[in-house]
């Protein structure tokens, strides 16, 4: 039998105040087309169906459409909750869903849910294990010493008895390491400091395939059959160079399964572009790729340029981030998109502009002079709360995260 492994949909996610729901529906439509073409026996979703525990109604509608479409194709669907999901909410109606071939596990109830699929001569056992923390596992095993995530996983795994005749597939959503070596991560994942939430890949040695979620870059761990499917879309600029895909798994009894990565093509890519303003605005550069892509633009002009964000957005409407490459220092100084600029005062914006152009902070004395001139021209300037902004003369801007 064969199945499609996907994960980390993060439906309802916003990036730099842009809603990605249209892009998510587009990529799910592409996954449905893959299912229709390749006709797998099942689709496995390894957690983080939503981006937030209480998703917006529009995100729930998209997931409902995706589930309904798969059931109409007669394909079994197996899903677990991730660390972004609300386990209790996902469990709602799960008993009724099973009648339609939809197996959804939100809460951990002491052991992974076992689902056997396939024909008598071509079956597999799927073990659905939602995201677990030590606190989720301790109540079910009061005699065990469970201090870490790895302790919790080892306790759950040692209490499983796997078939010796048909293949076993684990579906899990955890931060899995191999002998202390971490998988390649991106900025869009939530990982505990110091790797305290990691579990070792040795926990899963008895499974023929391990369908993992949580890490957004597609990759294998120690062997091809222990794999992160990755998110179907790029959710931070640290993923700009990644290729996204889904995993088609063909089970070969108790032997190693066959793995095929099927590429995904987004409606709008997430890209970085770099160069002087005039070159980036040229027809030659703009026509070389999709102008609608989500962009991080870095300008390398040595002289000040007027209204760069406004001019760039006439050609590239979906700029999420604009940076300047300082000619005086070998570093990039980022400025916020216009949505964040609106929350800063004119003195702060001038201090940031000065720092970008001169490569050094505006002095306190010059900052006071600028403030006096602005008040003379515009009258009294309203000052924001101290903890929400920086003083003029200190330079720089608030950290921007994905």
C-alpha positions in Angstrom: 0.0 0.0 0.0 1.0 3.6 -0.4 0.2 6.8 1.4 1.0 10.6 1.1 2.8 12.2 4.1 2.3 15.9 4.7 2.5 18.1 7.8 2.6 21.6 9.2 -0.3 23.2 7.3 -0.5 26.1 9.7 -3.9 27.2 8.3 -4.7 30.7 9.1 -1.1 31.8 9.4 -0.1 35.5 8.8 3.3 36.6 7.8 4.2 40.3 8.1 0.5 41.0 8.4 -0.2 39.3 5.1 -2.8 36.5 5.3 -1.6 33.4 3.6 -5.0 31.6 3.5 -5.4 32.1 -0.3 -1.9 30.6 -0.8 -2.7 27.7 1.6 -5.9 26.9 -0.2 -4.0 26.9 -3.5 -1.3 24.5 -2.3 -4.0 22.2 -0.8 -5.7 22.1 -4.1 -2.4 21.0 -5.6 -2.1 18.3 -3.0 -5.6 17.1 -3.9 -4.6 17.0 -7.5 -1.6 14.8 -6.6 -3.9 12.5 -4.6 -6.3 12.2 -7.6 -3.4 11.5 -10.0 -1.4 9.0 -7.8 -4.3 7.5 -5.9 -2.7 6.7 -2.5 -4.6 4.6 0.0 -4.3 7.3 2.6 -3.1 10.8 3.4 -1.2 11.4 6.7 -1.0 14.9 8.2 1.6 15.0 11.0 0.3 17.9 13.1 0.0 21.6 13.2 -3.2 21.7 11.1 -3.8 25.3 12.3 -1.4 28.1 13.2 -3.2 28.9 16.4 -5.1 26.9 19.1 -8.2 29.1 18.3 -8.0 29.4 14.5 -10.0 32.0 12.5 -13.3 30.8 11.0 -11.8 31.1 7.5 -9.1 28.6 8.3 -11.6 26.1 9.7 -13.6 26.4 6.5 -10.4 25.6 4.4 -9.7 22.5 6.5 -13.3 21.4 6.2 -13.1 21.7 2.4 -9.8 19.7 2.3 -11.2 16.9 4.5 -14.5 16.7 2.5 -12.6 16.6 -0.8 -10.4 13.7 0.4 -13.4 11.7 1.7 -15.2 12.2 -1.6 -12.2 10.6 -3.3 -12.5 7.6 -1.0 -9.0 8.2 0.5 -8.4 7.5 4.2 -7.2 10.5 6.2 -5.1 10.3 9.3 -4.3 13.4 11.3 -2.8 14.3 14.7 -2.5 17.6 16.7 0.7 19.5 16.8 2.0 22.0 19.3 0.1 24.8 17.6 -3.2 23.0 17.7 -5.8 22.8 20.5 -6.1 19.0 21.2 -9.6 19.3 22.7 -11.0 21.2 19.8 -9.5 18.8 17.2 -11.1 15.8 19.1 -14.6 17.2 18.5 -16.6 14.9 16.3 -13.7 12.5 15.8 -15.9 9.5 16.5 -18.3 10.4 13.7 -15.4 11.2 11.4 -14.1 7.6 11.6 -17.2 6.4 9.8 -16.0 8.4 6.8 -12.4 7.2 7.0 -11.1 10.3 8.8 -9.0 9.4 11.9 -8.2 12.5 13.9 -6.3 12.4 17.3 -6.1 15.6 19.3 -5.5 14.5 22.9 -3.0 11.9 24.2 -4.9 9.2 26.0 -2.1 7.0 27.3 -1.0 5.4 24.0 -1.0 6.2 20.2 -4.2 5.4 18.5 -3.8 2.3 16.3 -5.5 2.3 12.9 -5.1 -0.7 10.5 -5.6 0.1 6.8 -5.4 -1.8 3.6 -6.5 -5.1 2.1 -5.8 -8.5 3.9 -2.7 -9.2 1.8 -1.5 -5.5 1.9 -2.1 -4.0 5.3 -0.3 -1.6 7.6 -0.7 -0.4 11.2 -0.7 3.3 11.7 0.1 4.6 15.2 -1.2 8.2 15.6 0.7 10.0 18.4 -0.2 13.7 18.9 2.3 16.1 20.3 3.2 15.1 23.8 4.9 16.8 26.8 6.2 15.0 29.9 3.1 16.3 31.8 0.8 14.6 29.3 2.4 11.2 29.9 3.0 11.1 33.6 -0.6 10.6 34.7 -0.8 7.4 32.6 2.5 5.9 33.9 2.7 7.0 37.6 5.4 4.4 38.4 7.7 5.7 35.7 10.3 8.4 36.2 9.5 10.9 33.4 11.5 14.2 33.6 12.2 15.0 30.0 10.5 14.8 26.6 12.7 11.9 25.7 11.8 10.1 28.9 8.1 10.5 28.0 8.6 9.2 24.4 10.6 6.2 25.6 7.9 5.3 28.1 5.2 5.5 25.4 7.3 3.5 22.9 8.3 0.6 25.3 4.6 0.0 26.1 3.8 -0.7 22.4 3.8 -4.1 20.9 4.3 -3.9 17.1 3.3 -6.5 14.6 6.0 -8.8 13.2 4.0 -9.6 10.1 2.7 -6.3 8.7 4.5 -2.9 8.6 4.1 -0.3 11.3 3.9 3.4 10.6 4.3 6.0 13.4 2.8 9.5 12.9 4.3 12.0 15.4 4.9 15.7 15.9 8.0 16.2 17.9 11.5 17.8 17.8 13.5 14.7 16.9 17.3 14.6 17.1 19.8 11.9 16.1 22.4 11.3 18.8 22.2 15.0 19.8 22.4 16.3 16.2 19.4 18.5 15.4 17.6 18.6 12.1 17.9 21.7 10.0 15.5 24.3 11.3 14.0 27.6 10.2 12.9 30.7 12.0 9.2 29.8 11.7 9.3 26.9 14.2 8.8 27.0 17.9 11.6 25.2 19.6 12.4 25.3 23.3 15.6 26.9 24.4 18.5 24.5 24.9 16.8 21.7 23.0 14.9 20.6 26.2 12.0 19.3 24.0 14.0 17.0 21.9 13.5 13.2 21.6 16.0 10.9 20.1 15.4 9.0 16.9 16.4 5.7 18.5 12.9 5.6 20.0 11.5 4.7 16.6 13.9 2.0 15.4 11.1 -0.7 15.2 8.9 1.2 12.8 9.0 0.7 9.0 8.2 4.4 8.5 8.1 7.4 10.8 6.0 10.3 9.5 7.2 13.4 11.4 5.9 16.9 11.7 7.2 20.0 13.5 10.3 21.0 11.4 9.4 22.9 8.3 12.3 21.9 6.1 11.8 18.5 4.3 14.5 16.1 5.4 15.4 12.6 6.5 16.8 11.5 9.9 19.4 8.7 9.9 17.4 6.8 7.2 15.0 7.7 4.4 12.1 6.1 6.2 12.3 8.5 9.2 11.4 11.8 7.7 10.0 15.3 8.2 7.6 16.1 5.3 8.1 19.8 6.0 5.5 22.6 5.6 3.9 22.9 2.2 4.6 26.6 2.1 7.5 28.8 3.2 6.7 30.5 6.4 9.8 32.6 7.0 12.6 34.1 4.8 15.0 31.6 6.4 13.2 29.1 4.2 13.6 31.1 1.0 16.1 28.7 -0.5 14.1 25.5 0.4 12.3 23.4 -2.1 8.9 22.3 -0.8 7.4 18.8 -1.5 5.1 16.1 -0.3 6.3 12.5 0.4 4.8 9.5 -1.4 5.5 6.4 0.6 5.1 2.9 -0.8 5.4 0.2 1.9 7.3 -3.0 1.0 6.2 -5.3 3.8 8.7 -5.4 6.6 11.5 -4.1 4.3 12.5 -0.4 3.8 9.7 1.5 2.0 10.1 3.3 -1.3 10.2 7.1 -1.0 9.3 9.7 -3.6 9.4 13.5 -3.1 6.8 15.2 -5.2 7.5 19.0 -5.6 5.0 21.7 -4.7 4.8 25.0 -6.6 3.2 27.9 -4.7 0.9 30.5 -6.0 3.4 33.2 -4.7 6.9 32.2 -3.7 8.8 33.7 -0.8 12.0 35.2 -2.1 15.0 37.5 -1.4 16.1 40.0 -4.0 19.1 42.3 -3.8 20.6 45.2 -5.8 20.4 48.9 -6.5 16.9 50.4 -6.8 17.0 51.3 -10.5 18.1 47.8 -11.5 15.4 46.1 -9.4 12.8 48.4 -11.0 14.0 47.6 -14.5 11.7 45.6 -16.8 14.4 43.0 -17.3 14.7 42.1 -13.6 11.0 42.4 -12.9 10.0 40.2 -15.8 12.4 37.4 -14.7 10.1 36.2 -12.0 6.6 36.5 -10.5 6.1 40.1 -9.4 3.4 38.9 -7.0 5.9 36.9 -4.9 6.4 37.8 -1.3 9.7 39.6 -1.1 12.5 40.6 1.2 14.3 43.4 -0.8 17.8 44.6 0.1 18.9 47.8 -1.6 22.6 48.3 -2.2 22.5 51.9 -3.4 25.5 54.0 -2.1 23.5 57.2 -2.3 20.2 58.0 -0.6 17.0 57.1 -2.6 13.7 58.7 -2.3 10.6 56.7 -1.3 12.1 53.3 -2.0 9.3 51.3 -0.5 6.6 53.1 -2.4 8.5 52.9 -5.7 9.2 49.2 -5.3 5.6 48.4 -4.5 4.5 49.8 -7.8 6.3 46.9 -9.4 6.4 44.3 -6.5 3.1 44.8 -4.5 3.9 42.1 -1.9 7.1 43.3 -0.3 7.2 42.1 3.3 10.5 43.4 4.3 12.9 46.1 3.0 16.6 46.4 4.0 19.5 48.6 3.2 23.0 47.2 2.8 25.3 49.7 4.5 28.3 50.8 2.5 30.2 51.8 5.6 29.7 48.6 7.5 29.5 45.0 6.2 26.0 44.4 7.6 22.4 44.8 6.6 20.2 47.2 8.5 16.5 46.3 8.2 13.6 48.7 8.2 10.0 47.7 8.9 7.3 47.6 6.2 4.9 50.5 6.2 2.5 48.8 8.6 5.1 49.0 11.4 6.4 52.4 10.3 3.0 53.9 11.2 3.6 53.2 14.8 6.9 55.2 15.0 7.4 58.9 15.7 9.0 61.2 13.1 12.1 61.6 15.4 12.5 57.8 15.6 12.2 57.5 11.8 14.8 60.2 11.2 17.2 58.5 13.7 16.8 55.2 11.9 17.2 56.8 8.5 20.4 58.6 9.6 21.8 55.3 11.0 21.2 53.6 7.7 22.7 56.3 5.6 25.7 57.2 7.8 26.5 53.8 9.3 26.4 55.2 12.9 23.8 56.3 15.4 22.5 59.9 15.6 24.2 61.6 18.6 22.1 62.7 21.5 23.0 66.4 20.8 22.0 66.1 17.1 18.9 64.2 18.1 17.8 67.1 20.3 18.4 69.5 17.5 16.3 67.5 15.1 13.5 67.3 17.7 13.6 71.1 18.2 13.4 71.7 14.4 10.5 69.2 14.0 8.6 70.8 16.8 9.2 74.3 15.3 7.9 73.1 11.9 5.0 70.8 13.1 4.3 71.9 16.6 4.3 69.5 19.6 5.2 65.9 18.7 3.4 63.2 20.6 5.9 60.7 22.3 5.0 57.0 22.6 5.5 55.0 25.8 9.2 54.4 26.6 8.9 50.6 26.5 7.4 50.6 23.0 10.1 52.6 21.3 13.6 53.9 21.3 14.8 57.3 22.2 16.0 59.5 19.3 19.7 59.6 19.2 20.2 55.9 20.1 19.7 54.7 16.5 18.4 51.4 15.2 15.0 50.0 15.4 13.0 47.3 17.2 13.9 43.8 16.3 11.8 42.3 13.6 10.9 38.6 13.7 9.2 36.3 11.2 
